[in-house]
Amino acid sequence: MKALIFLISIISIALLLGCTTPNDTNTLTTADLNNGINYTLAYVAQHSTASDCWTAINGNVYDLTSFIPGHPGGSIIATACGIDSSILFNLRPTNNKGPHPEQANATLVKLYIGNLTQ
């Protein structure tokens, strides 16, 4: 319940500040990135469980919580919760299949919540 209240608060603040969500295409535009909310890695780390899973990838922050049950690679995605998982996403070192397919980037666009800052 606290997480829901927190999420509603963040969304309300974002709307009040004029922040936007990513467009409906498979890419994040410069406007999306400039209008997103900024999060530190320390803040992302507070969302480190499968029931509240945020991750940073290539300078962007994503809420993976809703995607975990449907992840094609299974529960391995939970290892990305609360960390900068750029290397895990870009290289997929755990399965030796190389980078994620383009479909994964399209999914990330839908899960984007902000930018990673120092």
N, C-alpha and C positions, 0 to 999 in steps of 0.2 A: 504494500500500500504506500509506503514511504517513497519507493522508487517511482510509482505512478504519479504521486504528487510532485516529486522532483521533476519528472519528465514534462508534466503539464506546465510547471513553472518555467522551465527552460524554453519550451515552445512559446509560451506567452511573452517572455522577454524577447525572444528572437523576433516575434511578430511586431512587438512594440518598437524594436530597433530597426525594423525594415529588413531583417535578414531573410534570405530566400533559401529554398531548397534547390537541389540540382535540377537541371532541365530534364525533359523526357527522353533525351537522346542517350547514347551510350558513353558520352564524354562529359567531363566537367569543364565548363567554359571559364574564362577568366573572370567573368561576372560572378559565377557561382563561387569561385574561390575567394574573391574579394568580399563577398557578402556573407560568407559563412562565419560561424562563431569560432573563436580561437580557443583552443584547449592546450594545456601543458601536458607533458607525458605523465607528470605526477597526478594530474586529474584523471587521465585515461586509466592509470593504474588502479584507481578506486573502483573500476568496473572490470573486475578480473575473474568473474565466475561465469559459468554457462548460463545462469539465469539473469545476468547483467553483464554483458560482454561487449566492451568497446575495444577497438584496436586502432593503431596508427599504421598507415601504409603510405610510403612515399610522400609524407608531409600532409596527408589528409587523415581525418578521424572518421571512423565508421562504427555504427552500432550493429554488431553481428547477432545480437540476441535472437531475433526472430528467424534468422537464417540457419542457426546451428542445427536444428532438427532435420533440415532439408539439404544440408551440405553433401554434395556427391561423394566427397572423400571421407565421410563419416565424422566421428567425434574428434578427429585430430585438429579440427578447426578451433577447438576450445583451448588449445595451447597458445593461441594468439590473443586470448583475452587479457587486457590490461597492459599490453606491451607494444613496442614498435615492432610490428611483424613484417616489415618490408622485405627482409631477406627470406623469411618463410614464404611469403606470397610470391615474390619474384623468382625464386629459385626452386621452390618446393623440394628441399633437400631430403625430405623424409621418404619420398617415393620414387626418386630417380626418373621422373617423367618430364623434368624441365619446367619452364614457366607455365603459369595457369593459362588456359585458353581465353580467347577474347570474351567468351560468355561470362567469365568471372569478372572482367572489368565492367561489363554491363550490369552485373549484380551489384558491384560496389557502388555504382552511381546511385542506385536506389537506397543504399544503406548509409550514404554520406551524411554526416551531421556537422562537420566543421573542419577547421584547419589545425594542424599541429604547430604550436609556437614554442619558443624556448622558455 
